[in-house]
Structure formats: C-alpha cells, structure tokens
Amino acid sequence: MEATSTAINIPEASTTNTEAKALVPPPAATSAPVSTKREARFGTIFRKTRAAGEWKRGLAFFDFILRLCAITAIIVAAITMGTTNETLPFFTNYYQFKAKYDQFPALIFFVIGNAIAGGYLVLSLVFSLISLVRPQAVGPRLLLLIFDTVIVALTTAAAAAAAAIVSLAHDGNSSANWVAICLRFDGFCQRISGAIVASFVAVLIIMLLIVMSGLAMRKH
C-alpha cells in the first residue's frame, strides 16, 4: 500500500507544478527598443534647433534691412543739417543777415553725433551679415546689442539738443529776449527741422534693432 500511495502522489505533484507555471504571467514586451527612443528624442531636438535657426536667420535678415534704412535716415539728417544756410536778400553796409548751422553749438553736435552714428551703422553691417550666415552665433549679436545701445544714446542726445534750438528758433523766448528767427529765416528752419525728424526716425529704428538683438539672443 505504501508503493501504491507513492505512485498516486507523483502525478499530483506534477499537476500542481503545471498549474503553478500557468499562473505565472508572461514577461511584458517592451514598447520600443532603447535605440529607437533615443533616435526619436534626438530627432525632436534637431527639428527644434533647426526651427530656431530659421527663425533667427529671418530676424537677422530683417535686422540687415533695418540697418540700411537707419543708415539712409541718419546720413540724410547729417548732410541736410551740415549744408543748411540761408542769407536774407537785404543787408546793411556793415552786416549781412545770414544763418548757418555752425553758428549754433547744438547743431554742430547734431552733425558730429549723426556722422559718428552713420559710420558705426555702416561697420555694423558686417556683424549683421555674420549673424545672417551663422544665426546661432551669440558673439556678433552681443556686440551689436552693446554698441547699438551706445549709439542710440548718442543720436538721441544730438537730436534732442538740436530740437531745443529749433523750438527756440520757431517760438523765441520773451523772458530772455530771444527773437524767433524763423520769422525771417524760414528756409533755414524748414531744413533743420527736416534733419531732426530724419534723425529721430533713425533713433526709432535703432531702438527696434536693440529689441531684435535681445530676442535673437534669448534661448529659443
């Protein structure tokens, strides 16, 4: 009977092992190979970098066009102011009534300041082209940002000083007994007023260039 009992217990143990194996869940299949995930991640980063580069290249192209506009405006302002003079048709035996820009220190400062700004803007076209070819480069953008800030301060000061003189020329000052010379020198006042307007247009363009340089330097 012991032999019979042993023979009966062997198949039961085998059945139990089979059932236990059946209860073990199969290993979960991986969703994707590790190399595939890495390639997908690198592909996403590459697409984002490429999009950022195209965006900055477009910004650099717009920067170059605006610099050309600023150069035109600032050179027109300097030349117009530097060639402004008017002589009245009547004169005395000892004095001829004449108005010229170099009779006013503020207008001389205007011409010098705008000439310096125009020369800088011409040189800055080189760095603007470098930013157009290499939109990810930070160095040229940083230089443009620094020097644009200096030039916009210089140009604003020159235009503001000249605007003060033009205001006195148009309205005069009764407290200081300053006569409004534009009542006589109408052509002179019109030319210097136009030069100041052109200079302020250049100031606005350079301010826009500073904002664009800041946008191009931020992480995209």
Disulfide bonds with the S-S distance in Angstrom:
Cys182-Cys189 1.77
